[in-house]
């Protein structure tokens, strides 16, 4: 991964998603690595996969 850019609503937890991408960049990770991350979530309120991971899985299926 060479870089990332996010745009979203103020309440869209963009900071958490930037942290995911920044960590991936810092450790020279790949899109495949994002899909393997074990991230925190609240089961009654959300999915076990973050939107960034869903996008990474979609990218992988295109390859």
Backbone as CSV, one residue per row, in Angstrom:
resi,resn,N_x,N_y,N_z,CA_x,CA_y,CA_z,C_x,C_y,C_z
1,UNK,0.839,-1.151,0.000,0.000,0.000,0.000,0.895,1.227,0.000
2,UNK,0.591,2.177,-0.865,1.411,3.382,-0.971,0.841,4.554,-0.195
3,UNK,-0.451,4.594,0.004,-1.077,5.706,0.711,-2.571,5.497,0.790
4,UNK,-3.243,6.416,1.466,-4.689,6.308,1.625,-5.274,7.693,1.858
5,UNK,-6.537,7.844,1.490,-7.247,9.089,1.706,-8.683,8.749,2.065
6,UNK,-9.212,9.396,3.095,-10.577,9.136,3.535,-11.365,10.436,3.579
7,UNK,-12.620,10.341,3.219,-13.554,11.449,3.331,-14.815,10.873,3.937
8,UNK,-15.383,11.553,4.905,-16.595,11.023,5.507,-17.266,12.010,6.427
9,UNK,-18.414,11.609,6.915,-19.199,12.401,7.840,-18.476,12.519,9.179
10,UNK,-18.737,13.576,9.891,-18.096,13.823,11.182,-18.287,12.658,12.152
11,UNK,-19.432,12.000,12.110,-19.720,10.901,13.030,-19.383,9.528,12.461
12,UNK,-18.590,9.468,11.425,-18.311,8.197,10.752,-17.068,7.481,11.285
13,UNK,-16.558,7.884,12.416,-15.377,7.270,13.021,-14.177,7.249,12.074
14,UNK,-13.975,8.357,11.379,-12.878,8.458,10.423,-11.532,8.304,11.124
15,UNK,-11.399,8.811,12.349,-10.116,8.717,13.068,-9.704,7.262,13.259
16,UNK,-10.651,6.384,13.619,-10.327,4.964,13.793,-9.860,4.369,12.464
17,UNK,-10.516,4.738,11.399,-10.163,4.180,10.086,-8.826,4.717,9.595
18,UNK,-8.523,5.964,9.903,-7.209,6.514,9.563,-6.129,5.757,10.337
19,UNK,-6.401,5.427,11.603,-5.435,4.663,12.398,-5.151,3.298,11.781
20,UNK,-6.179,2.645,11.274,-5.996,1.341,10.622,-5.066,1.486,9.422
21,UNK,-5.333,2.484,8.590,-4.516,2.675,7.388,-3.108,3.155,7.730
22,UNK,-2.985,4.034,8.728,-1.663,4.518,9.132,-0.805,3.379,9.675
23,UNK,-1.406,2.493,10.444,-0.678,1.337,10.966,-0.222,0.437,9.831
24,UNK,-1.098,0.206,8.870,-0.749,-0.620,7.713,0.412,-0.001,6.942
25,UNK,0.378,1.308,6.749,1.469,1.993,6.051,2.771,1.924,6.844
26,UNK,2.697,2.145,8.154,3.893,2.148,8.995,4.617,0.814,8.942
27,UNK,3.861,-0.271,8.950,4.466,-1.606,8.940,4.598,-2.187,7.529
28,UNK,4.506,-1.314,6.525,4.638,-1.731,5.118,3.690,-2.870,4.798
29,UNK,2.479,-2.768,5.300,1.475,-3.800,5.082,0.858,-3.723,3.692
30,UNK,0.085,-4.731,3.395,-0.608,-4.804,2.115,-2.117,-4.783,2.356
31,UNK,-2.870,-4.724,1.285,-4.327,-4.790,1.390,-4.739,-6.114,2.023
32,UNK,-4.033,-7.177,1.705,-4.319,-8.480,2.311,-4.164,-8.433,3.834
33,UNK,-3.178,-7.683,4.319,-2.945,-7.577,5.758,-4.105,-6.871,6.469
34,UNK,-4.712,-5.907,5.821,-5.835,-5.193,6.432,-6.979,-6.162,6.719
35,UNK,-7.248,-7.060,5.793,-8.316,-8.033,5.984,-8.058,-8.987,7.134
36,UNK,-6.802,-9.155,7.527,-6.445,-10.075,8.606,-6.371,-9.418,9.985
37,UNK,-6.531,-8.103,10.054,-6.440,-7.422,11.341,-7.583,-7.829,12.260
38,UNK,-7.265,-7.961,13.536,-8.269,-8.271,14.546,-8.589,-6.971,15.278
39,UNK,-9.691,-6.337,14.898,-10.058,-5.039,15.444,-11.185,-5.167,16.457
40,UNK,-11.268,-4.209,17.359,-12.339,-4.222,18.357,-13.655,-3.785,17.722
41,UNK,-14.753,-4.288,18.288,-16.085,-3.885,17.861,-17.080,-4.209,18.957
42,UNK,-18.272,-3.650,18.845,-19.338,-3.897,19.808,-20.390,-4.759,19.127
43,UNK,-20.466,-6.047,19.456,-21.357,-6.970,18.738,-22.805,-6.508,18.553
44,UNK,-23.477,-5.945,19.574,-24.871,-5.561,19.328,-25.012,-4.369,18.370
45,UNK,-23.942,-3.606,18.210,-24.038,-2.370,17.435,-23.330,-2.405,16.093
46,UNK,-22.474,-3.371,15.854,-21.704,-3.329,14.631,-21.300,-4.686,14.122
47,UNK,-20.646,-4.640,12.994,-20.151,-5.840,12.331,-18.749,-6.168,12.838
48,UNK,-18.358,-7.436,12.810,-16.980,-7.759,13.188,-15.956,-7.224,12.192
49,UNK,-16.416,-6.844,10.998,-15.515,-6.270,9.994,-15.758,-4.776,9.872
50,UNK,-14.684,-4.000,9.989,-14.757,-2.558,9.806,-14.954,-2.252,8.321
51,UNK,-15.422,-1.063,8.018,-15.643,-0.663,6.625,-14.355,-0.742,5.807
52,UNK,-13.227,-0.446,6.432,-11.933,-0.544,5.741,-11.652,-2.001,5.371
53,UNK,-11.972,-2.922,6.274,-11.754,-4.343,5.985,-12.716,-4.830,4.896
54,UNK,-13.929,-4.351,4.904,-14.888,-4.719,3.850,-14.365,-4.244,2.500
55,UNK,-13.837,-3.029,2.466,-13.261,-2.506,1.218,-12.040,-3.328,0.797
56,UNK,-11.215,-3.737,1.748,-10.041,-4.559,1.434,-10.469,-5.906,0.867
57,UNK,-11.507,-6.507,1.443,-12.004,-7.788,0.924,-12.568,-7.620,-0.493
58,UNK,-13.251,-6.511,-0.741,-13.773,-6.242,-2.086,-12.634,-6.080,-3.080
59,UNK,-11.577,-5.391,-2.652,-10.388,-5.209,-3.504,-9.772,-6.570,-3.837
60,UNK,-9.651,-7.426,-2.824,-9.053,-8.754,-3.026,-9.874,-9.588,-3.987
61,UNK,-11.196,-9.485,-3.922,-12.033,-10.288,-4.803,-11.957,-9.815,-6.251
62,UNK,-11.516,-8.580,-6.466,-11.355,-8.046,-7.821,-10.067,-8.543,-8.477
63,UNK,-9.127,-8.994,-7.662,-7.810,-9.395,-8.171,-7.844,-10.757,-8.817
